[in-house]
Amino acid sequence: MTQEAQKAMQTQEKDRQAEEKKHAERMVRILSQDIEGSMRVYPGLTKIKGVSWSLSNAVCKKLNIDKNRRIGSLTSDEVKKITEFIKNPEVPWFILNRRHDLETGKNKHLTGTDLELRTEFDIKRLKKIKSYRGIRHSAGLPVRGQKTKSHFRKNRAKAMGIKKKPKKQV
């Protein structure tokens, strides 16, 4: 390589680093969730509660956004498009997180506090009708068929240690 080519490559590298640094300092707010500007779009969208890896991939594909692009480099129009798409995703039913909703019977996709509230209401409903899952929830036991001998325990009561022997007085 000639010296001119090396200098050109160095300046391009410096420009790229300066641009990344500028975007890294920026925080982007999508659906009331702050995401660091230095993150890439594909993993960054999964920081939003209710957005899975598959939905994040679908957002990138449908809106023609490069997955490896930094979130800080997104324009406000692109952020609005992402927000609107996540609120009303046009994806296959199996990517949605609330299929066959009890009240409407339709497939929905919930994010953020809506998802948390709906999950809480579902658990309360299960407890109220005293279903098996509701009883397991209220007792604090595993709900999905896991073994109860060892893995579900959450340090509720510390095990008793060995009793210390009293010191002999001289």
C-alpha positions in Angstrom: 0.0 0.0 0.0 1.1 3.5 -0.7 1.4 6.1 2.0 -1.4 8.1 0.5 -3.7 5.1 0.8 -2.7 4.4 4.4 -3.4 8.1 5.3 -6.8 8.0 3.6 -7.7 4.8 5.5 -6.5 6.4 8.8 -8.6 9.5 8.2 -11.6 7.3 7.4 -11.1 5.4 10.6 -10.8 8.6 12.7 -14.0 9.9 11.1 -15.9 6.7 11.8 -14.7 6.7 15.4 -15.7 10.3 15.9 -19.1 9.6 14.5 -19.6 6.5 16.8 -18.5 8.5 19.8 -21.0 11.2 18.9 -23.8 8.6 18.6 -22.7 6.7 21.7 -23.3 9.8 23.9 -26.9 10.1 22.7 -29.7 8.2 24.5 -32.7 7.2 22.4 -36.2 6.9 23.9 -38.4 4.3 22.3 -41.7 3.3 23.9 -40.7 5.0 27.3 -37.5 3.0 27.5 -34.1 4.7 27.3 -31.6 2.9 25.1 -27.9 3.7 24.9 -26.9 5.2 21.6 -23.8 3.0 21.4 -25.9 -0.2 21.1 -26.7 -1.8 17.8 -30.3 -1.7 16.6 -31.0 -5.5 16.8 -30.0 -6.1 20.4 -31.0 -2.6 21.5 -34.6 -3.1 20.6 -34.8 -6.1 22.9 -34.2 -3.8 25.9 -37.8 -2.8 25.5 -40.1 -4.9 27.6 -42.2 -7.1 25.3 -39.8 -7.0 22.3 -38.2 -10.3 21.7 -35.3 -11.1 19.5 -37.6 -12.4 16.7 -39.7 -9.2 16.8 -36.6 -7.1 16.8 -35.4 -9.0 13.7 -38.8 -8.5 12.1 -38.7 -4.7 12.8 -35.3 -4.5 11.1 -36.4 -6.5 8.1 -39.7 -4.8 7.5 -38.4 -1.2 8.0 -35.2 -1.9 6.0 -32.9 -0.8 8.9 -29.4 -2.3 9.1 -29.2 -4.5 12.2 -25.6 -3.5 12.9 -26.3 0.2 12.8 -26.0 2.1 16.1 -29.2 3.2 17.8 -27.8 6.7 18.3 -27.5 7.2 14.5 -31.3 6.7 14.0 -33.2 9.8 12.9 -36.3 10.9 14.7 -38.5 9.7 11.7 -36.9 6.2 12.0 -37.6 6.1 15.7 -41.2 7.1 15.1 -41.5 4.3 12.5 -40.0 1.8 14.9 -42.4 2.9 17.6 -45.5 2.7 15.4 -44.4 -0.7 14.1 -43.9 -2.2 17.6 -47.3 -0.8 18.7 -49.0 -2.4 15.6 -46.7 -5.2 14.3 -47.5 -6.6 10.9 -45.8 -10.0 11.6 -47.0 -13.6 11.7 -49.1 -14.6 14.7 -46.5 -16.7 16.3 -44.2 -13.7 16.9 -46.9 -11.9 19.0 -46.8 -12.2 22.7 -50.5 -12.3 23.5 -52.3 -14.8 21.3 -56.0 -15.5 21.6 -56.6 -12.8 24.2 -59.3 -13.9 26.7 -61.5 -10.8 26.3 -61.3 -10.3 22.5 -60.0 -13.6 21.2 -57.7 -11.8 18.9 -53.9 -11.9 18.6 -52.2 -8.9 20.2 -48.8 -7.6 21.0 -48.3 -5.8 24.3 -45.2 -3.8 25.4 -44.0 -2.0 28.6 -46.4 -1.4 31.4 -49.4 -2.8 29.4 -47.6 -6.2 29.4 -46.8 -6.0 33.1 -50.4 -5.1 34.0 -52.0 -7.8 31.8 -49.7 -10.5 33.3 -50.5 -9.3 36.8 -54.3 -9.4 36.0 -53.9 -12.9 34.5 -52.2 -14.2 37.6 -54.9 -12.6 39.9 -57.6 -14.3 37.7 -55.9 -17.7 38.1 -55.8 -17.2 41.9 -59.4 -16.1 42.0 -60.7 -19.1 40.1 -58.4 -21.3 42.2 -56.9 -23.1 39.2 -53.9 -25.3 39.7 -51.6 -22.7 38.3 -53.2 -20.0 40.6 -52.7 -22.1 43.7 -49.1 -22.7 42.7 -48.6 -18.9 42.2 -50.1 -18.1 45.6 -48.0 -20.7 47.4 -44.8 -19.5 45.7 -44.1 -22.8 44.1 -43.0 -23.5 40.5 -45.9 -23.2 38.1 -44.6 -24.9 34.9 -43.9 -28.4 36.2 -40.4 -28.0 37.5 -39.1 -30.2 40.3 -39.4 -28.8 43.8 -36.6 -30.6 45.6 -33.9 -28.1 44.9 -34.0 -25.6 42.1 -37.0 -23.3 42.8 -35.8 -22.4 46.3 -35.0 -18.7 46.9 -33.0 -18.7 50.2 -36.1 -18.3 52.3 -34.6 -19.6 55.5 -30.9 -19.9 55.8 -29.7 -23.3 56.9 -28.6 -23.6 60.5 -24.9 -23.6 60.9 -22.8 -25.7 63.3 -23.2 -24.6 66.8 -20.0 -23.1 68.2 -18.4 -24.7 71.2 -18.1 -22.4 74.2 -14.5 -21.4 75.0 -12.9 -23.1 77.9 -11.9 -20.7 80.6 -8.5 -21.0 82.0 
